[in-house]
Amino acid sequence: MNLTYHTLLFDADGTLLNFKRSEKNALEHTRVYMQSRLESEEFRQIYHKINSSLWIELEEGTISPAGLKTERFRRFALELGVSRDPQELSDYYLYKLGKESHFLAGAPSLIKALAPHYTMGLISNGLTIVQEARFDRPEIQDYFKSIVISEKVGSAKPSAEIFKHSAEDLQIELNKKVLIIGDSLTSDIAGGINAGISTCWYNPGGWINESPWKADLEVRSFGELQEILLGKE
């Protein structure tokens, strides 16, 4: 065990869970539901462009989670030139997305290996109705002592406020003995820096960090992370 840390805070999507797969499946259901004539790839590309810009607004605090839910489908329907109720489309998509919970390869083994040695929490920028459904599985419920979802607590990464909710749940102080592990520089790493804790960028793609947010650690695989936290077996 690495005595530098006593608590690990994990991001969920893109770090432990395969959100791309979940989103792809839910969008395909939505495309069929809308009876769209667009091919799947074009349908997803248009949605992604709209959705990505709105999640940036959420991180910046210029739109609420509730607003994001319907606004993305209002803009989406407008872009597609169809007249559909954005609330109806949002409800359908979120229902399907909540049914899609897929771990990244190796994540369950990593969680089980680390759990006996560290206090662990999950901290997610996400929508409550979706994440509660996706997190309702033993690999998460049995090992994470705190699960914080941004919409539920009213703050999102990179704000330090969401980390304070985790600290309160876990009854710990936010300091350098707490490590946030996540794939996003702008939410996970920036948020960890804002909260005054240690940071680890999970970067399996080997991307170059050109942002102002510099992590204390960078790993490209779960094996590398496990070796840092538990040592070589």
C-alpha positions as CSV (number, residue, x, y, z in Angstrom):
1,M,0.0,0.0,0.0
2,N,1.2,3.5,-0.8
3,L,1.1,5.4,2.5
4,T,1.0,8.7,0.7
5,Y,-2.8,8.4,0.4
6,H,-5.6,7.1,2.6
7,T,-8.6,7.9,0.4
8,L,-9.2,7.5,-3.3
9,L,-11.9,9.4,-5.1
10,F,-12.7,8.0,-8.6
11,D,-14.5,9.6,-11.5
12,A,-17.0,7.2,-13.1
13,D,-17.5,7.7,-16.8
14,G,-14.4,7.4,-18.9
15,T,-12.4,6.2,-15.9
16,L,-14.2,3.1,-14.6
17,L,-17.3,3.0,-16.7
18,N,-17.4,2.8,-20.5
19,F,-19.7,5.7,-21.1
20,K,-19.1,5.8,-24.9
21,R,-20.6,2.4,-25.2
22,S,-23.6,3.3,-23.0
23,E,-24.2,6.5,-24.9
24,K,-23.9,4.9,-28.3
25,N,-26.5,2.2,-27.4
26,A,-28.9,4.8,-25.9
27,L,-28.6,7.1,-28.8
28,E,-29.3,4.2,-31.3
29,H,-32.5,3.5,-29.3
30,T,-33.4,7.2,-29.5
31,R,-32.7,7.3,-33.3
32,V,-35.1,4.5,-33.9
33,Y,-37.7,6.0,-31.5
34,M,-37.5,9.3,-33.4
35,Q,-37.8,7.4,-36.7
36,S,-34.9,9.4,-38.0
37,R,-33.7,8.8,-41.5
38,L,-30.1,9.7,-40.6
39,E,-27.5,7.0,-40.4
40,S,-26.4,6.2,-36.8
41,E,-23.0,7.9,-37.1
42,E,-24.3,11.2,-38.4
43,F,-27.1,11.1,-35.8
44,R,-24.5,10.7,-33.0
45,Q,-22.2,13.3,-34.4
46,I,-24.9,16.0,-34.4
47,Y,-25.9,15.1,-30.9
48,H,-22.3,15.0,-29.6
49,K,-21.6,18.5,-30.9
50,I,-24.6,19.9,-29.1
51,N,-24.2,17.9,-26.0
52,S,-20.5,18.6,-25.6
53,S,-21.0,22.4,-25.7
54,L,-23.8,22.1,-23.1
55,W,-21.6,20.1,-20.7
56,I,-18.9,22.8,-20.9
57,E,-21.6,25.3,-19.9
58,L,-22.5,23.0,-17.0
59,E,-18.9,22.9,-15.8
60,E,-18.8,26.7,-16.1
61,G,-22.0,27.0,-14.1
62,T,-24.0,28.8,-16.9
63,I,-26.6,26.1,-17.2
64,S,-28.3,23.8,-14.7
65,P,-28.5,20.0,-15.0
66,A,-32.2,20.3,-15.4
67,G,-31.8,22.8,-18.1
68,L,-29.2,20.7,-19.9
69,K,-31.5,17.7,-20.0
70,T,-34.1,19.3,-22.2
71,E,-32.0,22.1,-23.9
72,R,-29.8,19.5,-25.7
73,F,-32.9,17.9,-27.2
74,R,-34.5,21.2,-28.1
75,R,-31.4,22.1,-30.0
76,F,-31.1,18.6,-31.4
77,A,-34.6,18.5,-32.8
78,L,-34.1,22.0,-34.2
79,E,-30.9,20.9,-36.0
80,L,-32.7,17.9,-37.4
81,G,-35.6,20.0,-38.5
82,V,-38.2,17.9,-36.7
83,S,-41.0,19.0,-34.4
84,R,-40.7,16.8,-31.3
85,D,-41.2,17.5,-27.6
86,P,-37.7,17.9,-26.1
87,Q,-38.9,16.7,-22.7
88,E,-40.3,13.5,-24.2
89,L,-37.1,12.9,-26.1
90,S,-35.0,13.6,-23.0
91,D,-37.1,11.3,-20.8
92,Y,-36.8,8.4,-23.4
93,Y,-33.0,8.9,-23.9
94,L,-32.3,9.1,-20.1
95,Y,-34.4,6.0,-19.5
96,K,-32.4,4.0,-22.1
97,L,-29.1,5.4,-20.9
98,G,-29.8,4.3,-17.3
99,K,-30.1,0.8,-18.6
100,E,-26.6,0.9,-20.0
101,S,-23.9,0.2,-17.3
102,H,-20.6,-1.2,-18.7
103,F,-17.2,-1.3,-17.0
104,L,-14.0,-0.6,-18.8
105,A,-11.9,-3.7,-19.1
106,G,-10.1,-4.4,-15.9
107,A,-12.0,-1.9,-13.7
108,P,-13.8,-4.4,-11.5
109,S,-10.5,-6.2,-10.7
110,L,-8.8,-2.8,-9.9
111,I,-11.7,-1.9,-7.5
112,K,-11.6,-5.2,-5.7
113,A,-7.8,-5.0,-5.3
114,L,-7.8,-1.5,-3.9
115,A,-10.8,-1.7,-1.6
116,P,-9.1,-3.5,1.3
117,H,-6.4,-0.9,1.5
118,Y,-8.2,2.4,0.9
119,T,-11.3,4.3,1.7
120,M,-13.0,4.9,-1.7
121,G,-15.6,7.3,-3.0
122,L,-17.1,7.9,-6.4
123,I,-17.7,11.4,-7.6
124,S,-19.6,12.0,-10.9
125,N,-20.7,14.9,-13.0
126,G,-23.9,13.4,-14.1
127,L,-27.7,13.3,-13.9
128,T,-29.2,11.6,-10.9
129,I,-31.8,9.5,-12.6
130,V,-29.2,8.1,-15.0
131,Q,-26.3,7.6,-12.6
132,E,-28.2,6.0,-9.8
133,A,-29.5,3.4,-12.2
134,R,-26.1,2.8,-13.7
135,F,-24.3,2.6,-10.3
136,D,-26.8,0.1,-8.9
137,R,-24.5,-2.9,-9.2
138,P,-22.5,-4.8,-6.6
139,E,-19.0,-3.8,-8.0
140,I,-19.9,-0.2,-7.0
141,Q,-22.3,-0.5,-4.1
142,D,-20.1,-2.9,-2.2
143,Y,-16.8,-1.1,-2.5
144,F,-17.5,2.6,-2.6
145,K,-18.4,4.2,0.8
146,S,-19.6,7.4,-0.8
147,I,-21.3,8.1,-4.2
148,V,-21.7,11.7,-5.0
149,I,-23.6,12.8,-8.2
150,S,-23.4,16.4,-9.2
151,E,-27.1,17.0,-10.0
152,K,-28.1,15.5,-6.6
153,V,-25.8,17.8,-4.5
154,G,-26.1,20.9,-6.7
155,S,-22.5,21.4,-7.6
156,A,-20.2,19.9,-10.3
157,K,-16.5,19.3,-10.9
158,P,-14.3,21.4,-11.2
159,S,-16.0,23.2,-8.2
160,A,-14.4,22.3,-4.9
161,E,-17.9,22.2,-3.4
162,I,-18.7,18.7,-4.8
163,F,-15.5,17.4,-3.2
164,K,-16.7,18.8,0.1
165,H,-19.8,16.6,-0.2
166,S,-17.5,13.5,-0.6
167,A,-15.4,14.5,2.4
168,E,-18.5,14.9,4.5
169,D,-19.8,11.5,3.5
170,L,-16.5,9.9,4.2
171,Q,-15.7,11.9,7.3
172,I,-12.3,13.0,6.1
173,E,-10.5,16.3,5.5
174,L,-9.6,17.3,2.0
175,N,-5.8,17.3,1.8
176,K,-2.9,15.8,-0.1
177,K,-3.6,12.3,1.4
178,V,-6.8,12.2,-0.7
179,L,-6.3,11.3,-4.4
180,I,-8.8,12.0,-7.2
181,I,-8.4,9.7,-10.2
182,G,-10.1,10.7,-13.4
183,D,-9.8,11.0,-17.2
184,S,-10.8,14.7,-17.5
185,L,-8.3,17.5,-17.1
186,T,-11.0,20.2,-17.0
187,S,-13.3,18.5,-14.4
188,D,-11.4,15.9,-12.4
189,I,-7.9,17.3,-12.3
190,A,-9.0,21.0,-12.2
191,G,-11.5,20.0,-9.5
192,G,-8.9,18.2,-7.5
193,I,-6.6,21.1,-7.6
194,N,-9.4,23.5,-6.6
195,A,-10.2,21.2,-3.7
196,G,-6.6,21.0,-2.5
197,I,-6.2,17.3,-3.0
198,S,-3.8,15.1,-4.9
199,T,-4.6,14.4,-8.6
200,C,-4.1,11.5,-11.0
201,W,-4.9,11.8,-14.6
202,Y,-6.0,8.5,-16.2
203,N,-4.8,8.9,-19.7
204,P,-5.0,5.6,-21.6
205,G,-4.9,7.4,-25.0
206,G,-1.6,9.0,-24.2
207,W,-2.8,12.5,-25.0
208,I,-0.5,15.5,-24.5
209,N,-1.6,17.8,-21.7
210,E,-1.7,21.3,-23.2
211,S,-4.1,22.6,-20.5
212,P,-3.1,24.7,-17.5
213,W,-4.2,21.8,-15.2
214,K,-1.2,19.6,-14.3
215,A,-1.8,16.4,-12.4
216,D,0.5,15.1,-9.7
217,L,0.4,11.7,-11.3
218,E,-0.4,10.4,-14.8
219,V,-1.1,6.7,-15.6
220,R,-2.1,5.0,-18.9
221,S,-3.4,1.8,-17.5
222,F,-5.1,0.2,-14.5
223,G,-2.1,-1.9,-14.0
224,E,0.2,1.1,-13.7
225,L,-2.2,2.7,-11.2
226,Q,-2.4,-0.5,-9.2
227,E,1.4,-0.7,-9.0
228,I,1.6,2.8,-7.8
229,L,-1.0,2.3,-5.1
230,L,-0.3,-1.2,-4.0
231,G,3.3,-1.8,-5.1
232,K,4.6,-4.7,-7.2
233,E,3.3,-8.1,-6.3
